[in-house]
Amino acid sequence: MDDPGVSEKLSGCSVGIAGAGGLGSNAAMALARSGVGRLVIVDFDRVEASNLNRQYFFLDQVGEYKVEALMENIRRATRDCFVEIMNKKLEKGSMHEPFVDVDVVVEALDDARTKADFIEDIMVNLPGKPLVAASGVAGIGGSERITVERFGDLRIVEDHQALSSDEDVLLSPKVGVFAHHQANLVLEILLGGGK
């Protein structure tokens, strides 16, 4: 069932996404298709063939900057989402800057240290800004273990038993479950159900 009220509200909302890999590319597509009016996506990397097992890119996009390829894919899926991209590496101390004027931020970064730095930077410099993060994305199965922890304005989708991505495989099903869980939490927040 389509709800015009939901569509109208989401069209006026904005979401920032830090990282355009497995989590970020899939969450961005889900949010764009759901009707979010504006996305701000930040990443510095290029699409690699080895990414295609879990990221929302295609063979003919290998070698392109991820943010540019993702913007192209979103434009192919919907005309209703304005996409702003920044092809840059987020640096500690200024990671929050691209996300000052969005309603919700999604953390979709790769390594644990960068994730921690980003979460700290957002919470310190943008107090009150809802932030949806993820941890424990590697592995196969274990969907029933995925939970959401909340610490004030921070929500973390996590699997406490998962090995690190250095120790286990990253594949589309589990990465996609996490990305869509993040996107669903964002929608809850934007529509007033996740306050």
Z-matrix of the N, CA and C atoms (Angstrom, degrees):
N
C 1 1.455
C 2 1.524 1 109.35
N 3 1.310 2 117.64 1 126.92
C 4 1.455 3 122.08 2 174.48
C 5 1.518 4 109.07 3 -85.33
N 6 1.320 5 116.37 4 136.79
C 7 1.453 6 121.97 5 179.01
C 8 1.522 7 107.96 6 -117.20
N 9 1.337 8 117.99 7 109.69
C 10 1.469 9 120.35 8 -178.05
C 11 1.522 10 112.50 9 -58.12
N 12 1.336 11 117.00 10 -33.76
C 13 1.465 12 119.92 11 179.43
C 14 1.511 13 112.09 12 -64.83
N 15 1.332 14 116.18 13 -41.39
C 16 1.466 15 120.71 14 178.18
C 17 1.522 16 109.73 15 -64.86
N 18 1.315 17 116.38 16 -46.70
C 19 1.467 18 120.61 17 -179.37
C 20 1.519 19 111.29 18 -60.20
N 21 1.325 20 116.33 19 -42.64
C 22 1.465 21 120.03 20 -179.21
C 23 1.520 22 110.84 21 -64.87
N 24 1.331 23 116.37 22 -42.42
C 25 1.468 24 119.20 23 -179.46
C 26 1.523 25 111.09 24 -65.85
N 27 1.328 26 117.66 25 -45.60
C 28 1.462 27 120.45 26 -178.64
C 29 1.521 28 112.05 27 -65.28
N 30 1.319 29 117.13 28 -31.89
C 31 1.465 30 119.94 29 -178.85
C 32 1.521 31 111.84 30 -63.56
N 33 1.334 32 117.05 31 -22.17
C 34 1.455 33 120.72 32 178.40
C 35 1.510 34 114.13 33 -96.27
N 36 1.332 35 116.74 34 7.66
C 37 1.467 36 121.82 35 -176.30
C 38 1.520 37 111.66 36 -102.43
N 39 1.326 38 114.78 37 157.49
C 40 1.469 39 120.67 38 178.15
C 41 1.523 40 110.53 39 -132.88
N 42 1.334 41 115.20 40 143.99
C 43 1.464 42 121.50 41 -179.45
C 44 1.524 43 108.93 42 -133.29
N 45 1.325 44 116.24 43 134.24
C 46 1.455 45 121.70 44 174.66
C 47 1.512 46 109.92 45 -99.89
N 48 1.334 47 116.49 46 139.05
C 49 1.463 48 121.10 47 -178.95
C 50 1.524 49 108.68 48 -127.59
N 51 1.325 50 115.60 49 118.09
C 52 1.465 51 121.58 50 178.37
C 53 1.517 52 108.45 51 -95.17
N 54 1.332 53 116.28 52 102.76
C 55 1.450 54 121.63 53 -178.29
C 56 1.519 55 110.91 54 110.45
N 57 1.333 56 116.25 55 133.31
C 58 1.468 57 121.35 56 -178.55
C 59 1.520 58 110.69 57 -121.74
N 60 1.332 59 116.28 58 33.71
C 61 1.462 60 120.91 59 177.78
C 62 1.511 61 111.12 60 -91.53
N 63 1.339 62 116.58 61 -138.53
C 64 1.451 63 120.92 62 -175.78
C 65 1.519 64 112.96 63 -60.37
N 66 1.313 65 117.09 64 -48.79
C 67 1.461 66 120.43 65 179.13
C 68 1.522 67 111.13 66 -71.53
N 69 1.314 68 116.50 67 -51.68
C 70 1.453 69 120.85 68 -173.34
C 71 1.509 70 114.42 69 -64.95
N 72 1.334 71 117.20 70 -43.54
C 73 1.469 72 119.16 71 -177.30
C 74 1.525 73 111.01 72 -67.37
N 75 1.319 74 117.09 73 -40.14
C 76 1.466 75 120.61 74 179.95
C 77 1.524 76 112.06 75 -73.14
N 78 1.330 77 117.35 76 -40.34
C 79 1.470 78 119.95 77 176.99
C 80 1.523 79 110.58 78 -64.29
N 81 1.321 80 116.77 79 -41.15
C 82 1.470 81 120.57 80 -179.85
C 83 1.516 82 111.28 81 -60.88
N 84 1.336 83 116.60 82 -45.18
C 85 1.464 84 119.46 83 179.44
C 86 1.524 85 111.03 84 -63.48
N 87 1.334 86 117.30 85 -40.93
C 88 1.466 87 120.65 86 179.74
C 89 1.528 88 110.91 87 -63.87
N 90 1.317 89 117.07 88 -42.14
C 91 1.461 90 120.78 89 -178.68
C 92 1.526 91 111.17 90 -70.15
N 93 1.328 92 116.89 91 -40.47
C 94 1.466 93 120.27 92 178.23
C 95 1.522 94 110.22 93 -63.06
N 96 1.323 95 116.71 94 -45.34
C 97 1.463 96 120.36 95 -179.71
C 98 1.525 97 112.43 96 -68.28
N 99 1.324 98 116.67 97 -23.36
C 100 1.472 99 120.72 98 178.17
C 101 1.519 100 112.09 99 -79.55
N 102 1.336 101 116.87 100 -13.76
C 103 1.453 102 119.93 101 176.26
C 104 1.506 103 116.39 102 109.39
N 105 1.343 104 118.26 103 7.81
C 106 1.467 105 119.89 104 175.86
C 107 1.526 106 108.42 105 -60.82
N 108 1.324 107 116.00 106 131.06
C 109 1.460 108 120.05 107 -170.86
C 110 1.505 109 116.30 108 -76.56
N 111 1.333 110 117.39 109 -25.67
C 112 1.468 111 119.42 110 -176.00
C 113 1.518 112 110.14 111 -147.87
N 114 1.327 113 115.60 112 132.14
C 115 1.460 114 122.42 113 174.67
C 116 1.520 115 108.98 114 -121.14
N 117 1.314 116 115.92 115 138.61
C 118 1.471 117 122.67 116 172.48
C 119 1.520 118 106.19 117 -116.23
N 120 1.339 119 117.41 118 113.50
C 121 1.465 120 122.22 119 -172.54
C 122 1.524 121 109.21 120 -118.38
N 123 1.339 122 115.80 121 128.27
C 124 1.461 123 121.61 122 -177.07
C 125 1.525 124 109.94 123 -123.24
N 126 1.321 125 116.39 124 126.73
C 127 1.473 126 123.15 125 175.16
C 128 1.522 127 107.19 126 -164.19
N 129 1.328 128 116.68 127 160.12
C 130 1.463 129 120.30 128 -178.31
C 131 1.525 130 112.36 129 -121.22
N 132 1.322 131 117.15 130 -5.31
C 133 1.459 132 121.76 131 -168.78
C 134 1.525 133 111.38 132 -91.41
N 135 1.338 134 114.78 133 168.09
C 136 1.461 135 122.16 134 176.15
C 137 1.523 136 109.97 135 -107.94
N 138 1.318 137 115.87 136 154.87
C 139 1.465 138 121.80 137 176.62
C 140 1.526 139 109.17 138 -68.04
N 141 1.326 140 115.70 139 132.31
C 142 1.465 141 121.62 140 176.10
C 143 1.527 142 108.67 141 -119.75
N 144 1.326 143 115.34 142 152.11
C 145 1.468 144 119.64 143 179.84
C 146 1.526 145 111.04 144 -56.89
N 147 1.331 146 116.84 145 -35.03
C 148 1.464 147 120.56 146 -178.90
C 149 1.523 148 112.30 147 -69.51
N 150 1.345 149 118.15 148 -13.40
C 151 1.473 150 122.13 149 178.07
C 152 1.520 151 112.57 150 -79.97
N 153 1.310 152 116.92 151 -20.35
C 154 1.460 153 120.29 152 -166.69
C 155 1.526 154 113.36 153 -69.89
N 156 1.326 155 117.16 154 -11.17
C 157 1.469 156 119.12 155 177.45
C 158 1.522 157 112.60 156 -76.71
N 159 1.329 158 118.31 157 -5.10
C 160 1.470 159 119.74 158 -176.77
C 161 1.529 160 113.99 159 -151.73
N 162 1.321 161 118.68 160 -8.43
C 163 1.459 162 121.08 161 -175.42
C 164 1.522 163 111.04 162 -110.32
N 165 1.334 164 116.77 163 152.70
C 166 1.465 165 121.41 164 -173.97
C 167 1.540 166 110.62 165 -84.75
N 168 1.339 167 114.01 166 65.12
C 169 1.453 168 121.45 167 175.91
C 170 1.516 169 109.10 168 -134.34
N 171 1.335 170 115.91 169 174.13
C 172 1.453 171 121.42 170 -174.92
C 173 1.522 172 110.62 171 -129.70
N 174 1.318 173 115.73 172 163.37
C 175 1.464 174 121.28 173 -175.69
C 176 1.520 175 112.61 174 -53.71
N 177 1.321 176 116.84 175 -41.23
C 178 1.467 177 118.87 176 -176.98
C 179 1.530 178 112.99 177 -74.56
N 180 1.355 179 116.92 178 -1.98
C 181 1.465 180 120.00 179 177.38
C 182 1.526 181 113.17 180 -101.06
N 183 1.313 182 117.20 181 -1.47
C 184 1.469 183 120.21 182 178.05
C 185 1.532 184 109.04 183 -57.81
N 186 1.322 185 115.47 184 130.31
C 187 1.456 186 121.67 185 -178.05
C 188 1.514 187 114.08 186 97.77
N 189 1.338 188 117.80 187 -19.37
C 190 1.461 189 121.00 188 177.84
C 191 1.531 190 109.62 189 -76.91
N 192 1.333 191 115.45 190 156.20
C 193 1.462 192 118.53 191 171.18
C 194 1.524 193 108.76 192 -65.14
N 195 1.323 194 115.95 193 137.54
C 196 1.463 195 119.93 194 -175.99
C 197 1.526 196 112.56 195 -58.78
N 198 1.334 197 116.91 196 -42.63
C 199 1.465 198 118.27 197 -177.09
C 200 1.528 199 111.14 198 -63.69
N 201 1.330 200 116.80 199 -37.01
C 202 1.467 201 119.90 200 -179.95
C 203 1.528 202 110.72 201 -70.92
N 204 1.324 203 116.62 202 -42.42
C 205 1.464 204 120.38 203 178.92
C 206 1.524 205 110.88 204 -64.94
N 207 1.334 206 116.98 205 -40.59
C 208 1.458 207 120.63 206 -179.30
C 209 1.523 208 111.00 207 -67.34
N 210 1.325 209 117.21 208 -41.02
C 211 1.459 210 119.74 209 176.71
C 212 1.532 211 110.26 210 -59.71
N 213 1.316 212 116.63 211 -42.19
C 214 1.466 213 121.22 212 177.54
C 215 1.528 214 110.71 213 -60.37
N 216 1.321 215 117.38 214 -44.21
C 217 1.466 216 120.85 215 -178.90
C 218 1.521 217 112.00 216 -66.00
N 219 1.334 218 116.30 217 -38.72
C 220 1.462 219 119.60 218 177.78
C 221 1.528 220 109.99 219 -65.35
N 222 1.312 221 117.09 220 -41.67
C 223 1.471 222 120.37 221 179.19
C 224 1.525 223 111.60 222 -63.79
N 225 1.326 224 117.09 223 -29.14
C 226 1.462 225 120.63 224 177.26
C 227 1.528 226 110.96 225 -75.17
N 228 1.340 227 117.18 226 -21.52
C 229 1.463 228 121.39 227 -176.32
C 230 1.527 229 113.06 228 -94.08
N 231 1.335 230 117.39 229 -31.78
C 232 1.463 231 120.39 230 -175.72
C 233 1.523 232 110.58 231 -156.57
N 234 1.325 233 115.44 232 146.86
C 235 1.468 234 121.12 233 175.12
C 236 1.527 235 111.07 234 -96.15
N 237 1.307 236 116.96 235 -3.30
C 238 1.464 237 120.87 236 -168.96
C 239 1.521 238 114.50 237 -96.80
N 240 1.309 239 117.89 238 4.72
C 241 1.472 240 120.88 239 -177.78
C 242 1.523 241 109.38 240 -120.30
N 243 1.320 242 116.27 241 122.34
C 244 1.464 243 121.73 242 174.75
C 245 1.525 244 107.78 243 -86.61
N 246 1.314 245 116.95 244 124.84
C 247 1.463 246 121.55 245 -175.90
C 248 1.521 247 110.25 246 -112.99
N 249 1.330 248 115.41 247 123.56
C 250 1.468 249 121.53 248 172.36
C 251 1.519 250 107.46 249 -106.52
N 252 1.311 251 117.41 250 131.18
C 253 1.461 252 120.14 251 179.78
C 254 1.519 253 110.63 252 -120.84
N 255 1.320 254 114.53 253 148.42
C 256 1.463 255 121.75 254 174.11
C 257 1.512 256 106.99 255 -131.02
N 258 1.307 257 115.84 256 116.58
C 259 1.458 258 121.46 257 179.10
C 260 1.526 259 107.59 258 -90.60
N 261 1.334 260 115.19 259 82.57
C 262 1.465 261 119.64 260 -176.40
C 263 1.514 262 110.53 261 -153.52
N 264 1.310 263 115.23 262 156.10
C 265 1.466 264 121.43 263 175.61
C 266 1.521 265 108.33 264 -89.96
N 267 1.319 266 115.96 265 129.53
C 268 1.453 267 120.48 266 177.91
C 269 1.525 268 109.47 267 -73.85
N 270 1.323 269 115.60 268 131.39
C 271 1.465 270 121.58 269 -177.36
C 272 1.524 271 109.48 270 -114.19
N 273 1.319 272 115.68 271 138.98
C 274 1.456 273 121.60 272 -179.25
C 275 1.524 274 110.63 273 -53.47
N 276 1.315 275 115.46 274 133.55
C 277 1.454 276 121.33 275 -179.62
C 278 1.518 277 113.28 276 100.22
N 279 1.347 278 116.46 277 -24.78
C 280 1.467 279 119.67 278 179.75
C 281 1.532 280 111.95 279 -130.69
N 282 1.340 281 115.88 280 14.20
C 283 1.465 282 119.97 281 -177.36
C 284 1.522 283 112.93 282 -62.58
N 285 1.310 284 116.97 283 -25.80
C 286 1.464 285 121.78 284 -176.99
C 287 1.520 286 113.54 285 -77.03
N 288 1.325 287 117.37 286 -19.69
C 289 1.461 288 120.77 287 -167.65
C 290 1.524 289 115.18 288 -57.78
N 291 1.356 290 119.82 289 -41.37
C 292 1.470 291 117.93 290 179.58
C 293 1.529 292 114.15 291 -67.86
N 294 1.331 293 117.47 292 -11.63
C 295 1.462 294 120.98 293 -169.51
C 296 1.530 295 113.79 294 -113.99
N 297 1.312 296 116.13 295 15.91
C 298 1.465 297 120.54 296 -176.94
C 299 1.527 298 111.75 297 -59.53
N 300 1.344 299 117.52 298 -40.57
C 301 1.468 300 119.41 299 -172.13
C 302 1.523 301 114.27 300 -107.90
N 303 1.345 302 117.96 301 25.67
C 304 1.469 303 120.17 302 173.81
C 305 1.521 304 109.08 303 -101.46
N 306 1.329 305 115.56 304 161.65
C 307 1.468 306 120.04 305 -178.17
C 308 1.525 307 112.91 306 -81.03
N 309 1.331 308 116.81 307 -36.19
C 310 1.462 309 123.00 308 -177.95
C 311 1.528 310 107.92 309 -141.84
N 312 1.331 311 116.36 310 147.56
C 313 1.467 312 121.50 311 177.38
C 314 1.526 313 109.71 312 -115.98
N 315 1.331 314 115.75 313 138.43
C 316 1.462 315 122.64 314 175.05
C 317 1.517 316 108.50 315 -110.46
N 318 1.327 317 116.46 316 125.09
C 319 1.470 318 122.09 317 173.79
C 320 1.520 319 107.42 318 -89.94
N 321 1.330 320 116.13 319 118.90
C 322 1.467 321 121.10 320 -178.09
C 323 1.526 322 109.61 321 -137.53
N 324 1.314 323 115.68 322 45.69
C 325 1.468 324 122.06 323 -175.53
C 326 1.522 325 111.14 324 -94.93
N 327 1.329 326 115.55 325 168.98
C 328 1.459 327 119.97 326 -171.37
C 329 1.524 328 114.59 327 -87.39
N 330 1.318 329 117.61 328 -65.32
C 331 1.470 330 118.04 329 -170.21
C 332 1.523 331 112.61 330 -91.11
N 333 1.322 332 114.40 331 154.85
C 334 1.463 333 122.14 332 -172.20
C 335 1.529 334 112.53 333 -60.48
N 336 1.324 335 117.09 334 -40.41
C 337 1.472 336 120.37 335 -178.91
C 338 1.519 337 111.07 336 -64.47
N 339 1.344 338 116.07 337 -44.40
C 340 1.461 339 119.99 338 179.66
C 341 1.521 340 110.63 339 -65.20
N 342 1.342 341 116.82 340 -40.27
C 343 1.465 342 120.83 341 176.50
C 344 1.526 343 110.43 342 -57.58
N 345 1.317 344 116.54 343 -49.09
C 346 1.469 345 121.04 344 -177.88
C 347 1.524 346 111.10 345 -62.37
N 348 1.329 347 116.60 346 -43.23
C 349 1.463 348 120.55 347 178.83
C 350 1.524 349 110.78 348 -61.96
N 351 1.332 350 116.01 349 -41.63
C 352 1.462 351 120.16 350 -178.52
C 353 1.522 352 110.91 351 -65.60
N 354 1.327 353 116.14 352 -47.28
C 355 1.466 354 120.06 353 179.90
C 356 1.526 355 110.34 354 -58.28
N 357 1.324 356 116.55 355 -45.25
C 358 1.463 357 120.61 356 179.34
C 359 1.526 358 110.76 357 -62.05
N 360 1.328 359 116.33 358 -44.60
C 361 1.463 360 121.02 359 -177.83
C 362 1.532 361 111.21 360 -61.56
N 363 1.335 362 116.52 361 -43.98
C 364 1.467 363 119.70 362 179.48
C 365 1.524 364 110.56 363 -65.80
N 366 1.319 365 117.32 364 -46.42
C 367 1.466 366 120.69 365 -175.65
C 368 1.527 367 112.29 366 -66.45
N 369 1.333 368 116.73 367 -35.16
C 370 1.465 369 120.56 368 -179.97
C 371 1.526 370 111.30 369 -77.01
N 372 1.330 371 117.00 370 -45.28
C 373 1.460 372 120.88 371 -171.48
C 374 1.523 373 114.86 372 -92.80
N 375 1.332 374 116.86 373 -19.85
C 376 1.472 375 120.90 374 178.27
C 377 1.527 376 109.52 375 -127.46
N 378 1.327 377 117.36 376 61.06
C 379 1.473 378 119.77 377 -177.84
C 380 1.522 379 110.86 378 -59.74
N 381 1.330 380 115.26 379 136.93
C 382 1.447 381 120.62 380 -179.31
C 383 1.518 382 114.02 381 90.50
N 384 1.336 383 116.96 382 -8.14
C 385 1.470 384 120.91 383 179.78
C 386 1.526 385 108.91 384 -82.11
N 387 1.334 386 118.66 385 120.38
C 388 1.468 387 119.50 386 177.88
C 389 1.525 388 111.32 387 -62.66
N 390 1.324 389 115.65 388 136.05
C 391 1.466 390 122.83 389 -177.53
C 392 1.522 391 108.43 390 -131.95
N 393 1.334 392 116.13 391 128.58
C 394 1.466 393 121.69 392 179.69
C 395 1.528 394 108.12 393 -115.96
N 396 1.326 395 116.54 394 115.64
C 397 1.459 396 122.57 395 -176.57
C 398 1.525 397 110.45 396 -115.23
N 399 1.344 398 115.96 397 174.86
C 400 1.472 399 120.49 398 179.59
C 401 1.518 400 109.88 399 -143.31
N 402 1.340 401 115.04 400 147.78
C 403 1.457 402 121.20 401 178.79
C 404 1.529 403 109.17 402 -152.35
N 405 1.343 404 116.47 403 135.16
C 406 1.460 405 119.97 404 177.53
C 407 1.513 406 113.42 405 92.89
N 408 1.326 407 116.15 406 37.50
C 409 1.463 408 122.03 407 -172.53
C 410 1.531 409 113.03 408 -80.87
N 411 1.318 410 117.63 409 -21.26
C 412 1.468 411 120.59 410 -174.61
C 413 1.524 412 111.61 411 -73.21
N 414 1.333 413 114.78 412 157.35
C 415 1.450 414 121.07 413 173.23
C 416 1.514 415 114.08 414 107.01
N 417 1.321 416 114.05 415 177.73
C 418 1.461 417 122.58 416 179.39
C 419 1.523 418 107.78 417 -122.46
N 420 1.321 419 116.74 418 138.15
C 421 1.457 420 119.91 419 -179.41
C 422 1.516 421 112.06 420 75.92
N 423 1.324 422 115.26 421 -168.39
C 424 1.459 423 120.72 422 178.00
C 425 1.515 424 114.78 423 77.78
N 426 1.341 425 117.00 424 17.35
C 427 1.468 426 119.04 425 -179.15
C 428 1.523 427 112.13 426 -57.87
N 429 1.326 428 116.29 427 -31.43
C 430 1.467 429 119.84 428 -178.25
C 431 1.533 430 112.10 429 -69.63
N 432 1.328 431 117.38 430 -14.08
C 433 1.475 432 120.56 431 179.89
C 434 1.521 433 112.55 432 -87.09
N 435 1.311 434 118.28 433 -11.01
C 436 1.454 435 121.28 434 -174.23
C 437 1.526 436 110.03 435 -72.06
N 438 1.317 437 115.70 436 125.75
C 439 1.466 438 122.19 437 -179.32
C 440 1.525 439 109.31 438 -129.84
N 441 1.319 440 115.42 439 171.11
C 442 1.458 441 121.38 440 174.86
C 443 1.523 442 108.33 441 -120.77
N 444 1.317 443 115.65 442 121.75
C 445 1.464 444 121.45 443 174.76
C 446 1.518 445 107.72 444 -101.27
N 447 1.324 446 116.54 445 141.24
C 448 1.459 447 119.90 446 179.74
C 449 1.521 448 109.75 447 -123.89
N 450 1.333 449 114.43 448 131.56
C 451 1.464 450 122.36 449 177.24
C 452 1.527 451 106.49 450 -131.05
N 453 1.317 452 117.22 451 89.61
C 454 1.457 453 120.63 452 -176.02
C 455 1.530 454 109.97 453 64.50
N 456 1.326 455 116.14 454 -121.18
C 457 1.471 456 121.02 455 -178.67
C 458 1.525 457 112.60 456 -86.58
N 459 1.317 458 117.84 457 0.36
C 460 1.466 459 122.71 458 179.27
C 461 1.518 460 110.50 459 -98.94
N 462 1.330 461 115.43 460 128.47
C 463 1.460 462 121.87 461 172.43
C 464 1.522 463 107.34 462 -119.40
N 465 1.325 464 117.01 463 132.96
C 466 1.470 465 121.44 464 179.76
C 467 1.518 466 108.91 465 -121.36
N 468 1.329 467 115.81 466 118.15
C 469 1.464 468 121.59 467 172.40
C 470 1.524 469 105.34 468 -82.64
N 471 1.341 470 117.36 469 122.88
C 472 1.461 471 116.83 470 -172.75
C 473 1.525 472 113.52 471 -149.11
N 474 1.327 473 112.34 472 155.38
C 475 1.457 474 123.25 473 170.99
C 476 1.520 475 105.81 474 -122.68
N 477 1.326 476 116.20 475 103.02
C 478 1.471 477 121.13 476 -174.84
C 479 1.530 478 112.70 477 -63.54
N 480 1.331 479 117.77 478 -25.01
C 481 1.457 480 120.31 479 -175.15
C 482 1.534 481 113.76 480 -91.76
N 483 1.317 482 117.18 481 -6.56
C 484 1.463 483 120.11 482 -177.08
C 485 1.521 484 111.32 483 -68.18
N 486 1.329 485 115.42 484 144.40
C 487 1.452 486 120.78 485 171.58
C 488 1.526 487 108.54 486 -77.18
N 489 1.322 488 116.32 487 168.12
C 490 1.461 489 119.32 488 178.07
C 491 1.526 490 109.55 489 -73.24
N 492 1.321 491 116.27 490 164.59
C 493 1.461 492 120.27 491 179.46
C 494 1.526 493 111.68 492 -68.72
N 495 1.329 494 117.29 493 -15.13
C 496 1.473 495 120.54 494 173.96
C 497 1.528 496 111.16 495 -77.07
N 498 1.343 497 115.68 496 -21.42
C 499 1.461 498 120.56 497 -175.44
C 500 1.530 499 113.67 498 -106.79
N 501 1.326 500 117.06 499 -14.38
C 502 1.461 501 120.18 500 -175.82
C 503 1.520 502 109.84 501 -141.48
N 504 1.308 503 115.45 502 168.54
C 505 1.456 504 122.80 503 -174.04
C 506 1.534 505 111.12 504 -80.15
N 507 1.336 506 115.32 505 148.68
C 508 1.460 507 122.11 506 171.86
C 509 1.518 508 107.75 507 -110.90
N 510 1.342 509 116.61 508 116.58
C 511 1.462 510 121.15 509 -178.67
C 512 1.524 511 110.57 510 -132.52
N 513 1.318 512 115.22 511 160.04
C 514 1.456 513 122.54 512 -172.72
C 515 1.534 514 114.99 513 -53.10
N 516 1.339 515 120.95 514 -45.61
C 517 1.471 516 118.18 515 -173.94
C 518 1.526 517 114.53 516 -58.32
N 519 1.328 518 117.80 517 -53.23
C 520 1.462 519 118.81 518 -176.41
C 521 1.522 520 111.36 519 -72.04
N 522 1.326 521 116.65 520 -40.11
C 523 1.464 522 119.60 521 176.62
C 524 1.525 523 109.67 522 -59.28
N 525 1.332 524 116.09 523 -42.71
C 526 1.460 525 120.26 524 179.18
C 527 1.513 526 112.99 525 -64.84
N 528 1.330 527 117.45 526 -39.07
C 529 1.469 528 120.98 527 177.08
C 530 1.530 529 109.62 528 -59.47
N 531 1.333 530 116.42 529 -46.37
C 532 1.464 531 120.22 530 179.25
C 533 1.522 532 111.49 531 -62.97
N 534 1.327 533 116.82 532 -46.84
C 535 1.466 534 120.88 533 -177.71
C 536 1.522 535 111.15 534 -61.53
N 537 1.328 536 116.36 535 -42.41
C 538 1.452 537 119.53 536 -179.80
C 539 1.530 538 111.78 537 -73.49
N 540 1.311 539 116.83 538 -30.82
C 541 1.466 540 120.02 539 174.03
C 542 1.533 541 109.24 540 -64.01
N 543 1.342 542 115.56 541 -43.88
C 544 1.464 543 119.34 542 176.67
C 545 1.528 544 110.75 543 -59.75
N 546 1.336 545 116.63 544 -47.15
C 547 1.465 546 120.64 545 -179.50
C 548 1.521 547 111.07 546 -60.77
N 549 1.323 548 117.25 547 -39.97
C 550 1.461 549 121.22 548 179.68
C 551 1.526 550 111.45 549 -64.74
N 552 1.334 551 116.65 550 -39.63
C 553 1.460 552 119.98 551 175.90
C 554 1.521 553 110.86 552 -63.73
N 555 1.326 554 116.95 553 -40.19
C 556 1.464 555 120.66 554 177.68
C 557 1.524 556 109.87 555 -59.21
N 558 1.333 557 116.91 556 -45.22
C 559 1.463 558 119.88 557 179.36
C 560 1.524 559 111.59 558 -62.27
N 561 1.322 560 116.95 559 -40.16
C 562 1.471 561 120.65 560 176.30
C 563 1.519 562 110.81 561 -57.36
N 564 1.334 563 115.76 562 -45.27
C 565 1.462 564 120.45 563 -179.15
C 566 1.527 565 110.30 564 -64.75
N 567 1.330 566 116.18 565 -47.89
C 568 1.472 567 120.15 566 -176.93
C 569 1.521 568 112.62 567 -64.50
N 570 1.320 569 116.48 568 -32.12
C 571 1.459 570 120.02 569 -177.93
C 572 1.516 571 113.57 570 -95.36
N 573 1.346 572 115.66 571 5.53
C 574 1.448 573 119.56 572 172.51
C 575 1.511 574 115.62 573 89.53
N 576 1.340 575 117.54 574 5.75
C 577 1.452 576 119.32 575 -178.65
C 578 1.515 577 113.73 576 -95.75
N 579 1.340 578 117.18 577 -3.22
C 580 1.463 579 119.06 578 -176.31
C 581 1.497 580 113.33 579 -122.44
N 582 1.321 581 116.76 580 27.69
C 583 1.473 582 120.80 581 -179.68
C 584 1.509 583 110.91 582 -75.54
